[in-house]
Amino acid sequence: MILPVTSLYAALLAFLFLALSWYVIMYRRANMISLGDNDDKALRKRMRAQANFVEYTPIGLVLLMLTEAQGAPGFALHLLGLSLLVGRVLHAVGFASTPPKIILRQIGMVLTLLMILLCAIGLLGHALI
């Protein structure tokens, strides 16, 4: 089965994950912190930005993939994919900023959770009908 919409957003989100990882790695190298966070608040913040991405993105991509496999319209799939992508970008930028930009984190989480909710509702409805 070919899933071009999910593939597009999975690739774009993978680039964001690589950027977040690079952000952590470069800080670790510059401060010679190999394991853990060495009680370094700036490193902990970078690590949490990356970890939050890892906590929410996989379920979003799985739900997008299932929604695409069920034959949802391309327009709806792109709205869902953009919601996940923009939500993750805004959250990461808001989280990583100094000082943190709470409004970006909040908008990012709303977009991410709304995408997950809409996919779940659509999939449940499709399964029950």
C-alpha positions in Angstrom: 0.0 0.0 0.0 1.3 3.4 -1.0 0.8 6.2 1.5 2.1 9.4 -0.1 0.6 11.9 2.4 1.8 10.1 5.5 5.2 9.6 3.8 5.5 13.3 3.2 4.7 14.3 6.8 6.8 11.4 8.2 9.8 12.7 6.3 9.2 16.3 7.3 8.8 15.3 11.0 11.9 13.2 10.7 13.9 16.3 9.7 12.5 18.2 12.7 13.5 15.3 15.0 17.0 15.4 13.5 17.2 19.2 14.2 16.0 18.6 17.8 18.6 15.9 18.2 21.3 18.0 16.8 20.4 20.8 19.3 20.9 18.4 22.1 24.1 16.8 20.7 25.8 20.1 20.0 25.1 21.3 23.6 26.4 18.1 25.1 29.6 18.4 23.0 30.1 22.0 23.8 29.7 21.4 27.5 31.3 17.9 27.6 28.2 16.2 29.1 28.2 12.6 28.0 25.4 11.0 30.1 22.3 12.4 31.8 21.9 16.1 32.2 24.6 16.8 34.7 22.0 19.0 36.5 22.3 21.5 33.6 18.9 23.3 33.2 19.6 24.3 29.6 20.4 20.8 28.6 17.4 19.4 30.4 15.2 21.9 28.5 16.7 20.8 25.2 16.3 17.1 26.1 12.6 17.7 27.1 11.9 19.4 23.8 13.2 16.4 22.0 11.5 13.9 24.3 8.1 15.7 24.0 8.4 15.4 20.2 9.1 11.6 20.6 6.1 11.2 23.0 3.5 12.7 20.6 4.7 12.3 17.0 4.6 8.5 16.6 0.9 8.3 17.6 0.1 11.1 15.3 1.8 9.5 12.4 0.3 6.1 13.1 -3.2 7.7 13.1 -2.5 9.6 10.0 -1.3 6.4 8.3 -4.4 4.6 9.3 -6.6 7.5 8.2 -5.0 7.5 4.8 -5.3 3.7 4.5 -9.0 4.0 5.2 -9.3 6.3 2.1 -9.8 9.7 3.7 -9.7 12.6 1.2 -6.3 14.1 0.4 -7.4 17.6 1.6 -8.4 16.2 5.0 -5.1 14.2 5.2 -3.1 17.3 4.5 -4.9 19.4 7.1 -4.3 16.6 9.6 -0.6 16.3 8.6 -0.1 20.0 8.6 -1.7 20.3 12.0 0.7 17.7 13.4 3.8 19.2 11.7 3.0 22.8 12.6 2.0 21.8 16.1 5.3 20.0 16.7 7.3 22.9 15.2 5.5 25.5 17.3 5.9 23.4 20.5 9.6 22.9 19.9 10.3 26.5 19.1 8.3 27.7 22.1 9.9 25.1 24.4 13.5 25.8 23.2 13.3 29.6 23.3 14.9 31.5 26.2 12.7 32.5 27.8 10.2 29.9 26.8 7.3 31.2 24.6 4.4 29.6 26.4 1.8 30.7 23.8 3.7 28.8 21.0 3.9 25.7 23.2 0.2 25.9 23.9 -0.8 26.4 20.3 1.5 23.6 19.3 -0.1 21.2 21.8 -3.6 22.2 20.8 -2.8 21.5 17.1 -1.1 18.2 18.0 -3.9 17.0 20.3 -6.6 18.2 17.9 -5.0 16.2 15.1 -4.9 13.1 17.3 -8.5 13.6 18.4 -9.9 14.1 14.9 -8.0 11.1 13.5 -9.3 8.9 16.4 -12.9 10.1 16.0 -12.7 9.5 12.2 -11.1 6.0 12.6 -13.6 5.0 15.3 -16.5 6.2 13.1 -15.2 4.4 10.1 -14.7 1.2 12.1 -18.2 1.3 13.5 -20.0 2.0 10.3 
